[in-house]
Amino acid sequence: MTEPDLLLKAENPTLFIKLTSIVDVLDVHSYFPKKQPLEIELGAGDGSFIAQYARAHPEHNFIAVERLLGRARKVEKKGLRYGLENLRVIRIEAGYFARYLLPEHCVHKMHIYFPDPWPKPRHAKNRLIQPPFIETLKKILQPGAEVFLRTDSPAYYEQMRQVFSQFKEFTSIETPDDLKAIKTDFEQDFLAQGIQTLYLAYKYNP
C-alpha cells in the first residue's frame, strides 16, 4: 500500500497533511491514492461544505485549508466519517499556503467562502481578495480553472468584484445551483439570521 492508501487504513487514521517544511512547494498529488483534478477550499471552517462536496465528487481530489486547529479537526472528523480518500486537511494560513506551497498550475477549482470581511474601513487592506492574491491565483490555477466566492458582506462583495475586474484573464460566470445548495457552517448561521449569501464566480483564461 502507498502512504495515501494507509492514511485511512491505519490504526489511527488521519487526513492531515503534515508539513516537513513551510518553504518547499508541495507535491500535492502525492497525498492521494489517485491523481485527479484538484479542488481547494481556503478557510474550510468545520468542513460542512467540503466534506459534502468531496463526497459527491469522488472523481476529484480536495484539500481543505484551515488555520484554526479545532476547526481543522472537525473537517478531518467529517472526512473520516464519510471514508473520503479524496479529501486532505492542512492547518496553515490560507494566503501563505496559496502563495508559497502550491505548485504552478495545479488547481482545477478554488473555493473561497466567507473570508474574514475586516469590516472597518481602515482594516480593509487586510482582506484576502486583493490584487497580489489574484496574481497568486494566476500562478496556481490551471487554464480554464474556476474560482468560486461567497460572502455576507456587501462591501467585501464589491471589493471582490472590483479586484477581479482588473484582470482580463478572469471572466465572470454563474455559480452552479448544485454548488449553491451545499452550505458552509457560517452560511447556515447567516441564513438563520436572514442574512443572504452573495456569490461571485470566475473562469481563468490566460
RALINKA-V173567 format. One record per residue. PSI is psi in degrees with one decimal (* if undefined). OMEGA is omega in degrees with one decimal (NA if undefined). Layout:
[[PSI OMEGA] [PSI OMEGA]]
This chain:
[[142.4 175.6] [167.3 179.4] [-43.6 177.3] [-37.5 178.8] [-34.7 -176.0] [-19.5 -175.6] [-41.7 -177.8] [-15.2 -175.8] [-4.0 -179.5] [165.4 178.8] [-38.2 175.5] [79.3 -174.3] [150.3 178.6] [150.2 173.5] [-0.5 -176.9] [136.5 167.7] [117.6 -179.0] [116.6 -177.6] [131.5 171.8] [-10.3 177.6] [147.2 175.4] [14.3 178.3] [-20.8 -178.8] [136.3 177.5] [137.5 -176.7] [145.7 166.8] [85.3 -167.7] [-31.0 -176.7] [-17.8 -176.6] [-12.9 -177.4] [-1.6 -175.3] [149.7 177.9] [-32.2 -178.4] [143.9 174.4] [114.1 -177.1] [165.8 175.9] [139.1 -173.2] [129.7 172.7] [143.7 -177.5] [137.4 169.9] [119.1 176.3] [118.3 -176.3] [67.7 -170.7] [-4.5 179.8] [-132.3 179.9] [9.1 176.0] [8.8 -178.1] [-39.5 178.6] [-58.1 -166.1] [-32.1 179.0] [-43.2 178.1] [-42.0 -176.5] [-41.9 178.2] [-36.0 177.9] [-35.2 -179.0] [-13.6 -176.6] [71.2 179.3] [-11.9 -179.7] [-3.3 176.6] [157.3 171.8] [152.7 -173.6] [138.6 170.6] [124.2 175.8] [122.4 -179.3] [122.7 -178.5] [130.8 -176.7] [-35.6 -173.9] [128.4 -174.2] [-44.6 -178.9] [-43.2 178.7] [-42.9 -179.8] [-38.8 178.2] [-32.7 176.9] [-37.1 175.0] [-48.6 -179.5] [-43.1 -178.8] [-43.0 178.1] [-43.3 -179.4] [-41.0 178.0] [-38.4 178.7] [-38.5 -180.0] [-7.1 -178.3] [41.2 -172.7] [103.3 175.8] [-12.9 -176.6] [15.9 179.6] [133.4 172.5] [156.1 -176.2] [137.7 174.5] [133.8 -179.6] [106.1 -177.5] [162.5 177.1] [133.8 -169.5] [-46.5 -177.9] [-40.1 178.4] [-45.0 179.6] [-48.4 -177.7] [-40.7 -173.8] [-38.7 -169.2] [-24.3 -170.1] [-12.7 -179.3] [137.6 175.6] [163.6 -179.6] [140.1 170.3] [44.5 -178.2] [-12.2 -170.3] [125.0 178.1] [-40.9 176.3] [140.5 178.0] [130.8 179.4] [125.5 179.4] [99.2 -171.9] [122.1 176.1] [51.1 173.2] [157.5 -178.0] [120.7 -175.4] [-13.1 -177.1] [69.2 -166.6] [-26.2 180.0] [133.2 -176.7] [-38.0 -177.5] [-13.4 179.6] [-3.4 -174.6] [-25.7 -179.9] [-16.1 -179.7] [-5.8 -178.7] [148.3 -178.6] [-44.2 -173.7] [93.6 178.4] [163.0 179.7] [-40.2 178.2] [-33.1 178.2] [-35.5 177.8] [-36.5 175.2] [-38.1 175.7] [-43.5 177.8] [-41.7 -179.8] [-29.9 -179.5] [-38.0 -170.7] [-17.9 -178.9] [145.6 171.0] [152.8 172.7] [132.2 -177.3] [0.4 179.5] [162.2 -178.2] [145.9 178.2] [127.1 -179.4] [131.9 -177.2] [148.4 173.8] [146.8 174.3] [157.7 173.4] [-0.6 -174.6] [113.4 176.6] [-37.0 -180.0] [-42.1 179.3] [-37.4 176.0] [-46.3 -179.0] [-38.4 177.3] [-45.2 177.3] [-47.7 -178.0] [-44.6 -179.0] [-40.6 -179.1] [-48.8 -179.3] [-31.1 -179.0] [-16.1 178.6] [-9.2 -174.4] [109.7 -175.3] [-17.1 -179.7] [-14.3 -176.5] [122.7 -179.8] [131.7 179.8] [134.9 176.2] [172.5 177.9] [142.6 172.2] [124.1 -178.9] [146.8 -178.2] [-36.5 -178.8] [-26.4 175.4] [-42.2 178.3] [-30.1 -174.5] [-21.9 -179.5] [115.6 -172.9] [149.2 171.5] [170.4 177.6] [-41.8 177.8] [-40.9 -177.8] [-40.9 177.8] [-42.1 178.5] [-43.7 -179.0] [-42.9 -179.5] [-36.6 177.6] [-25.6 178.3] [2.4 -179.2] [14.8 179.3] [122.1 -174.4] [151.0 177.4] [137.0 174.8] [126.9 -173.5] [142.9 168.0] [149.3 176.9] [147.0 -176.6] [148.4 172.1] [137.5 -179.5] [118.4 179.0] [90.5 -176.4] [* NA]]
